[in-house]
Each structure stands twice: as C-alpha cells, then as structure tokens.
C-alpha cells in the first residue's frame, strides 16, 4: 500500500510541474486565460499530492507504532 500512495503522490507532483510549465508557456504567448487555467490545474494537482503524502505519512506512522509493540 505505501508504494501505491507514494507513486500516486509523485505522479501528482509531476502533473503539477507539467501544468506550471504549460502555464508559463501560455503566459509567454500572451494567453493569460490559458495560463490562469493551467495554474489552477497545477494547484489542484499539488493539493492532491499533498493530501496523498499526508495520508502516506499517517499510514507509515501507524505502521511504525504497531511494529514497536
């Protein structure tokens, strides 16, 4: 299970980075609406990555606590 969450979080981080790059490219082409949409998408991906990372941290903490019992 940890690998699944880790992979999902890593994938969301990569998607966020790609959306940021697309936003910058759109901005450079004076497509400010497109840049804004891409920035919002990047934020959504980053938030999801953060959520998945926090979930994984909680699972790891519980797992570690169970191992020490």
Phi and psi in radians as a Rosetta constraint file:
Dihedral C 1 N 2 CA 2 C 2 CIRCULARHARMONIC -0.997 0.35
Dihedral N 2 CA 2 C 2 N 3 CIRCULARHARMONIC -0.712 0.35
Dihedral C 2 N 3 CA 3 C 3 CIRCULARHARMONIC -1.092 0.35
Dihedral N 3 CA 3 C 3 N 4 CIRCULARHARMONIC -0.611 0.35
Dihedral C 3 N 4 CA 4 C 4 CIRCULARHARMONIC -1.128 0.35
Dihedral N 4 CA 4 C 4 N 5 CIRCULARHARMONIC -0.852 0.35
Dihedral C 4 N 5 CA 5 C 5 CIRCULARHARMONIC -1.152 0.35
Dihedral N 5 CA 5 C 5 N 6 CIRCULARHARMONIC -0.738 0.35
Dihedral C 5 N 6 CA 6 C 6 CIRCULARHARMONIC -1.058 0.35
Dihedral N 6 CA 6 C 6 N 7 CIRCULARHARMONIC -0.802 0.35
Dihedral C 6 N 7 CA 7 C 7 CIRCULARHARMONIC -1.099 0.35
Dihedral N 7 CA 7 C 7 N 8 CIRCULARHARMONIC -0.706 0.35
Dihedral C 7 N 8 CA 8 C 8 CIRCULARHARMONIC -1.141 0.35
Dihedral N 8 CA 8 C 8 N 9 CIRCULARHARMONIC -0.742 0.35
Dihedral C 8 N 9 CA 9 C 9 CIRCULARHARMONIC -1.137 0.35
Dihedral N 9 CA 9 C 9 N 10 CIRCULARHARMONIC -0.761 0.35
Dihedral C 9 N 10 CA 10 C 10 CIRCULARHARMONIC -1.089 0.35
Dihedral N 10 CA 10 C 10 N 11 CIRCULARHARMONIC -0.716 0.35
Dihedral C 10 N 11 CA 11 C 11 CIRCULARHARMONIC -1.098 0.35
Dihedral N 11 CA 11 C 11 N 12 CIRCULARHARMONIC -0.738 0.35
Dihedral C 11 N 12 CA 12 C 12 CIRCULARHARMONIC -1.122 0.35
Dihedral N 12 CA 12 C 12 N 13 CIRCULARHARMONIC -0.663 0.35
Dihedral C 12 N 13 CA 13 C 13 CIRCULARHARMONIC -1.098 0.35
Dihedral N 13 CA 13 C 13 N 14 CIRCULARHARMONIC -0.710 0.35
Dihedral C 13 N 14 CA 14 C 14 CIRCULARHARMONIC -1.149 0.35
Dihedral N 14 CA 14 C 14 N 15 CIRCULARHARMONIC -0.704 0.35
Dihedral C 14 N 15 CA 15 C 15 CIRCULARHARMONIC -1.126 0.35
Dihedral N 15 CA 15 C 15 N 16 CIRCULARHARMONIC -0.675 0.35
Dihedral C 15 N 16 CA 16 C 16 CIRCULARHARMONIC -1.103 0.35
Dihedral N 16 CA 16 C 16 N 17 CIRCULARHARMONIC -0.769 0.35
Dihedral C 16 N 17 CA 17 C 17 CIRCULARHARMONIC -1.077 0.35
Dihedral N 17 CA 17 C 17 N 18 CIRCULARHARMONIC -0.742 0.35
Dihedral C 17 N 18 CA 18 C 18 CIRCULARHARMONIC -1.104 0.35
Dihedral N 18 CA 18 C 18 N 19 CIRCULARHARMONIC -0.740 0.35
Dihedral C 18 N 19 CA 19 C 19 CIRCULARHARMONIC -1.129 0.35
Dihedral N 19 CA 19 C 19 N 20 CIRCULARHARMONIC -0.624 0.35
Dihedral C 19 N 20 CA 20 C 20 CIRCULARHARMONIC -1.120 0.35
Dihedral N 20 CA 20 C 20 N 21 CIRCULARHARMONIC -0.742 0.35
Dihedral C 20 N 21 CA 21 C 21 CIRCULARHARMONIC -1.112 0.35
Dihedral N 21 CA 21 C 21 N 22 CIRCULARHARMONIC -0.712 0.35
Dihedral C 21 N 22 CA 22 C 22 CIRCULARHARMONIC -1.141 0.35
Dihedral N 22 CA 22 C 22 N 23 CIRCULARHARMONIC -0.667 0.35
Dihedral C 22 N 23 CA 23 C 23 CIRCULARHARMONIC -1.118 0.35
Dihedral N 23 CA 23 C 23 N 24 CIRCULARHARMONIC -0.746 0.35
Dihedral C 23 N 24 CA 24 C 24 CIRCULARHARMONIC -1.104 0.35
Dihedral N 24 CA 24 C 24 N 25 CIRCULARHARMONIC -0.728 0.35
Dihedral C 24 N 25 CA 25 C 25 CIRCULARHARMONIC -1.113 0.35
Dihedral N 25 CA 25 C 25 N 26 CIRCULARHARMONIC -0.740 0.35
Dihedral C 25 N 26 CA 26 C 26 CIRCULARHARMONIC -1.107 0.35
Dihedral N 26 CA 26 C 26 N 27 CIRCULARHARMONIC -0.717 0.35
Dihedral C 26 N 27 CA 27 C 27 CIRCULARHARMONIC -1.112 0.35
Dihedral N 27 CA 27 C 27 N 28 CIRCULARHARMONIC -0.717 0.35
Dihedral C 27 N 28 CA 28 C 28 CIRCULARHARMONIC -1.120 0.35
Dihedral N 28 CA 28 C 28 N 29 CIRCULARHARMONIC -0.419 0.35
Dihedral C 28 N 29 CA 29 C 29 CIRCULARHARMONIC -1.669 0.35
Dihedral N 29 CA 29 C 29 N 30 CIRCULARHARMONIC 0.260 0.35
Dihedral C 29 N 30 CA 30 C 30 CIRCULARHARMONIC 1.082 0.35
Dihedral N 30 CA 30 C 30 N 31 CIRCULARHARMONIC 0.427 0.35
Dihedral C 30 N 31 CA 31 C 31 CIRCULARHARMONIC -1.691 0.35
Dihedral N 31 CA 31 C 31 N 32 CIRCULARHARMONIC 1.366 0.35
Dihedral C 31 N 32 CA 32 C 32 CIRCULARHARMONIC -1.225 0.35
Dihedral N 32 CA 32 C 32 N 33 CIRCULARHARMONIC -0.574 0.35
Dihedral C 32 N 33 CA 33 C 33 CIRCULARHARMONIC -1.160 0.35
Dihedral N 33 CA 33 C 33 N 34 CIRCULARHARMONIC -0.806 0.35
Dihedral C 33 N 34 CA 34 C 34 CIRCULARHARMONIC -1.071 0.35
Dihedral N 34 CA 34 C 34 N 35 CIRCULARHARMONIC -0.705 0.35
Dihedral C 34 N 35 CA 35 C 35 CIRCULARHARMONIC -1.089 0.35
Dihedral N 35 CA 35 C 35 N 36 CIRCULARHARMONIC -0.722 0.35
Dihedral C 35 N 36 CA 36 C 36 CIRCULARHARMONIC -1.120 0.35
Dihedral N 36 CA 36 C 36 N 37 CIRCULARHARMONIC -0.773 0.35
Dihedral C 36 N 37 CA 37 C 37 CIRCULARHARMONIC -1.077 0.35
Dihedral N 37 CA 37 C 37 N 38 CIRCULARHARMONIC -0.734 0.35
Dihedral C 37 N 38 CA 38 C 38 CIRCULARHARMONIC -1.168 0.35
Dihedral N 38 CA 38 C 38 N 39 CIRCULARHARMONIC -0.647 0.35
Dihedral C 38 N 39 CA 39 C 39 CIRCULARHARMONIC -1.128 0.35
Dihedral N 39 CA 39 C 39 N 40 CIRCULARHARMONIC -0.698 0.35
Dihedral C 39 N 40 CA 40 C 40 CIRCULARHARMONIC -1.141 0.35
Dihedral N 40 CA 40 C 40 N 41 CIRCULARHARMONIC -0.695 0.35
Dihedral C 40 N 41 CA 41 C 41 CIRCULARHARMONIC -1.101 0.35
Dihedral N 41 CA 41 C 41 N 42 CIRCULARHARMONIC -0.731 0.35
Dihedral C 41 N 42 CA 42 C 42 CIRCULARHARMONIC -1.056 0.35
Dihedral N 42 CA 42 C 42 N 43 CIRCULARHARMONIC -0.733 0.35
Dihedral C 42 N 43 CA 43 C 43 CIRCULARHARMONIC -1.116 0.35
Dihedral N 43 CA 43 C 43 N 44 CIRCULARHARMONIC -0.721 0.35
Dihedral C 43 N 44 CA 44 C 44 CIRCULARHARMONIC -1.063 0.35
Dihedral N 44 CA 44 C 44 N 45 CIRCULARHARMONIC -0.789 0.35
Dihedral C 44 N 45 CA 45 C 45 CIRCULARHARMONIC -1.121 0.35
Dihedral N 45 CA 45 C 45 N 46 CIRCULARHARMONIC -0.720 0.35
Dihedral C 45 N 46 CA 46 C 46 CIRCULARHARMONIC -1.133 0.35
Dihedral N 46 CA 46 C 46 N 47 CIRCULARHARMONIC -0.721 0.35
Dihedral C 46 N 47 CA 47 C 47 CIRCULARHARMONIC -1.109 0.35
Dihedral N 47 CA 47 C 47 N 48 CIRCULARHARMONIC -0.723 0.35
Dihedral C 47 N 48 CA 48 C 48 CIRCULARHARMONIC -1.150 0.35
Dihedral N 48 CA 48 C 48 N 49 CIRCULARHARMONIC -0.703 0.35
Dihedral C 48 N 49 CA 49 C 49 CIRCULARHARMONIC -1.087 0.35
Dihedral N 49 CA 49 C 49 N 50 CIRCULARHARMONIC -0.727 0.35
Dihedral C 49 N 50 CA 50 C 50 CIRCULARHARMONIC -1.101 0.35
Dihedral N 50 CA 50 C 50 N 51 CIRCULARHARMONIC -0.776 0.35
Dihedral C 50 N 51 CA 51 C 51 CIRCULARHARMONIC -1.059 0.35
Dihedral N 51 CA 51 C 51 N 52 CIRCULARHARMONIC -0.801 0.35
Dihedral C 51 N 52 CA 52 C 52 CIRCULARHARMONIC -1.129 0.35
Dihedral N 52 CA 52 C 52 N 53 CIRCULARHARMONIC -0.664 0.35
Dihedral C 52 N 53 CA 53 C 53 CIRCULARHARMONIC -1.145 0.35
Dihedral N 53 CA 53 C 53 N 54 CIRCULARHARMONIC -0.717 0.35
Dihedral C 53 N 54 CA 54 C 54 CIRCULARHARMONIC -1.134 0.35
Dihedral N 54 CA 54 C 54 N 55 CIRCULARHARMONIC -0.710 0.35
Dihedral C 54 N 55 CA 55 C 55 CIRCULARHARMONIC -1.033 0.35
Dihedral N 55 CA 55 C 55 N 56 CIRCULARHARMONIC -0.786 0.35
Dihedral C 55 N 56 CA 56 C 56 CIRCULARHARMONIC -1.116 0.35
Dihedral N 56 CA 56 C 56 N 57 CIRCULARHARMONIC -0.677 0.35
Dihedral C 56 N 57 CA 57 C 57 CIRCULARHARMONIC -1.105 0.35
Dihedral N 57 CA 57 C 57 N 58 CIRCULARHARMONIC -0.702 0.35
Dihedral C 57 N 58 CA 58 C 58 CIRCULARHARMONIC -1.134 0.35
Dihedral N 58 CA 58 C 58 N 59 CIRCULARHARMONIC -0.759 0.35
Dihedral C 58 N 59 CA 59 C 59 CIRCULARHARMONIC -1.095 0.35
Dihedral N 59 CA 59 C 59 N 60 CIRCULARHARMONIC -0.749 0.35
Dihedral C 59 N 60 CA 60 C 60 CIRCULARHARMONIC -1.130 0.35
Dihedral N 60 CA 60 C 60 N 61 CIRCULARHARMONIC -0.690 0.35
Dihedral C 60 N 61 CA 61 C 61 CIRCULARHARMONIC -1.124 0.35
Dihedral N 61 CA 61 C 61 N 62 CIRCULARHARMONIC -0.816 0.35
Dihedral C 61 N 62 CA 62 C 62 CIRCULARHARMONIC -1.092 0.35
Dihedral N 62 CA 62 C 62 N 63 CIRCULARHARMONIC -0.739 0.35
Dihedral C 62 N 63 CA 63 C 63 CIRCULARHARMONIC -1.074 0.35
Dihedral N 63 CA 63 C 63 N 64 CIRCULARHARMONIC -0.747 0.35
Dihedral C 63 N 64 CA 64 C 64 CIRCULARHARMONIC -1.136 0.35
Dihedral N 64 CA 64 C 64 N 65 CIRCULARHARMONIC -0.721 0.35
Dihedral C 64 N 65 CA 65 C 65 CIRCULARHARMONIC -1.098 0.35
Dihedral N 65 CA 65 C 65 N 66 CIRCULARHARMONIC -0.687 0.35
Dihedral C 65 N 66 CA 66 C 66 CIRCULARHARMONIC -1.195 0.35
Dihedral N 66 CA 66 C 66 N 67 CIRCULARHARMONIC -0.589 0.35
Dihedral C 66 N 67 CA 67 C 67 CIRCULARHARMONIC -1.188 0.35
Dihedral N 67 CA 67 C 67 N 68 CIRCULARHARMONIC -0.564 0.35
Dihedral C 67 N 68 CA 68 C 68 CIRCULARHARMONIC -1.426 0.35
Dihedral N 68 CA 68 C 68 N 69 CIRCULARHARMONIC -0.101 0.35
